[in-house]
Amino acid sequence: MNKTLMITLMFAFLLLFIISPFATLASLMLLLLFTAFFFLVSNIFQAIIGSNDTNSNS
């Protein structure tokens, strides 16, 4: 669950960085936004299903 929380926070910070007036390289940042969105959706979907991550040490 901590992984899902961290991904959600990273997505929120990335979104804030993109819409800030000092954001540069907007096309690269939009690509990162879409990538982060897909990671966010997949992690939330895994959290809902309750699947175990095999790479997890805990």
NORRANOR-V665045 format. One record per backbone hydrogen bond with DSSP energy under -0.5 kcal/mol. NH is the residue of the N-H (numbers start at 1). CO is the residue of the C=O. E is the energy in kcal/mol with one decimal. If there is no record, write none. Layout:
# NORRANOR-V665045
nh=NH co=CO e=E
nh=NH co=CO e=E
This chain:
# NORRANOR-V665045
nh=5 co=1 e=-2.1
nh=6 co=2 e=-2.6
nh=7 co=3 e=-2.5
nh=8 co=4 e=-2.2
nh=9 co=5 e=-2.3
nh=10 co=6 e=-2.6
nh=11 co=7 e=-2.3
nh=12 co=8 e=-2.1
nh=13 co=9 e=-2.5
nh=14 co=10 e=-2.4
nh=15 co=11 e=-2.3
nh=16 co=12 e=-2.2
nh=17 co=13 e=-2.1
nh=18 co=14 e=-2.0
nh=19 co=15 e=-1.9
nh=20 co=16 e=-0.6
nh=23 co=20 e=-1.4
nh=29 co=25 e=-2.3
nh=30 co=26 e=-2.4
nh=31 co=27 e=-1.9
nh=32 co=28 e=-2.3
nh=33 co=29 e=-2.2
nh=34 co=30 e=-2.4
nh=35 co=31 e=-2.2
nh=36 co=32 e=-2.8
nh=37 co=33 e=-2.4
nh=38 co=34 e=-2.0
nh=39 co=35 e=-2.1
nh=40 co=36 e=-2.6
nh=41 co=37 e=-2.7
nh=42 co=38 e=-2.4
nh=43 co=39 e=-2.4
nh=44 co=40 e=-2.4
nh=45 co=41 e=-2.5
nh=46 co=42 e=-2.2
nh=47 co=43 e=-2.1
nh=48 co=44 e=-2.3
nh=49 co=45 e=-2.2
nh=50 co=46 e=-2.4
nh=51 co=46 e=-1.3
nh=54 co=52 e=-0.6
nh=56 co=53 e=-1.0
